[in-house]
Amino acid sequence: VKGKEKKSGIEILRKQGVIFESDLRKIRSKDKFFNYLEREGAIVFGGFRERVATTEEFLDDLMRTISGLTPPDAEVTLKKDAKKLRLYLFLRENGLLVFDSKKKKWQLLSAS
C-alpha cells in the first residue's frame, strides 16, 4: 500500500505488548533486533529456546492479573488472554517467574 508508513520495531512492540522470537520470520538478525528493543526500553527475557521482548506496562499488567492467584488459578484466569498466557507460560517454563508458596506471592526473576 503506497503512502503507508512502516512502523518501527519498538512501535510494534508497544502496540502488541509482547514479541516472541519464534514469531519473527522476516527479521534476519534477531540479535540486533532484540538489542535494539532493549536499547529502546523494552524488557527482554532470554529463555532456553527463544527470547521475548515486552513492555513494562504489559508485564505490570500480567503481574497484576496473577497477583494473589495460585499457579492453577493464574492459568485458568489467563486463558482469556492468549498473549498474557503465552508470556506467563514462557516465564514459568524458563524459571523466570516462580510462586513462593510460603508468601503466597509471585516472584519475577531478572530479565537478561
C-alpha positions in Angstrom: 0.0 0.0 0.0 1.5 3.3 -1.1 1.9 6.0 1.4 1.7 3.6 4.4 4.4 4.3 6.9 6.5 1.4 8.1 6.3 1.1 11.9 9.5 0.7 13.9 10.1 -2.4 16.0 9.5 -0.6 19.2 6.2 0.9 17.9 5.0 -2.6 17.0 6.1 -3.9 20.5 4.2 -1.0 22.2 1.1 -1.9 20.2 1.3 -5.7 20.7 2.7 -5.6 24.3 4.9 -8.7 23.7 7.0 -10.2 20.8 8.3 -13.7 20.8 11.4 -14.6 18.8 9.7 -17.6 17.3 7.2 -15.3 15.7 9.8 -13.3 13.8 10.0 -14.7 10.3 11.2 -11.7 8.3 14.0 -10.4 10.5 17.4 -11.6 9.5 19.4 -10.5 12.6 17.3 -11.4 15.6 20.2 -10.5 17.9 20.4 -6.9 16.5 16.6 -6.7 16.8 16.4 -7.7 20.4 19.4 -5.4 21.3 17.6 -2.5 19.6 14.4 -3.2 21.5 16.3 -3.3 24.8 18.0 0.0 24.0 14.6 1.5 23.3 13.3 0.5 26.7 11.8 -3.0 26.2 12.3 -5.7 28.8 13.9 -8.7 27.2 13.9 -12.2 28.7 16.1 -14.9 27.4 14.7 -18.4 27.6 16.0 -21.9 26.7 14.7 -21.8 23.1 13.9 -18.2 22.4 13.8 -14.6 23.6 10.8 -12.5 24.4 10.5 -8.7 24.5 7.7 -7.0 26.4 6.8 -3.5 27.5 6.9 -2.6 31.2 3.2 -1.9 31.0 2.3 -5.3 29.6 4.5 -7.1 32.2 3.0 -5.0 35.0 -0.5 -5.8 33.8 0.4 -9.5 33.7 1.7 -9.4 37.3 -1.4 -7.5 38.5 -3.6 -10.1 36.8 -1.9 -13.1 38.6 -1.3 -11.3 41.9 -2.9 -13.3 44.7 -3.6 -16.3 42.4 -2.1 -19.8 42.8 -0.4 -21.3 39.7 -3.5 -23.3 38.6 -5.9 -20.3 39.2 -3.5 -18.0 37.3 -3.5 -20.3 34.3 -7.3 -20.5 34.2 -7.6 -16.7 34.6 -5.1 -16.1 31.8 -6.9 -18.4 29.3 -9.0 -15.4 28.4 -5.9 -13.5 27.1 -3.7 -15.6 24.8 -0.7 -13.1 24.8 -0.6 -12.9 28.6 -1.0 -16.7 28.9 1.9 -17.3 26.5 4.2 -14.9 28.3 3.2 -16.4 31.7 4.0 -19.9 30.4 7.3 -18.8 28.9 8.4 -17.2 32.1 7.3 -20.2 34.2 8.9 -22.7 31.9 12.2 -20.8 31.9 12.3 -20.4 35.6 11.9 -16.6 35.4 8.6 -16.5 37.3 8.2 -18.5 40.4 5.4 -18.8 43.0 6.5 -18.6 46.6 4.0 -20.8 48.4 5.0 -19.6 51.8 4.5 -15.9 51.0 1.7 -16.8 48.5 3.3 -14.4 46.1 4.7 -14.5 42.5 8.4 -13.5 42.1 9.7 -12.3 38.8 13.4 -13.1 38.4 15.5 -10.6 36.4 15.5 -10.3 32.6 18.6 -11.0 30.5 
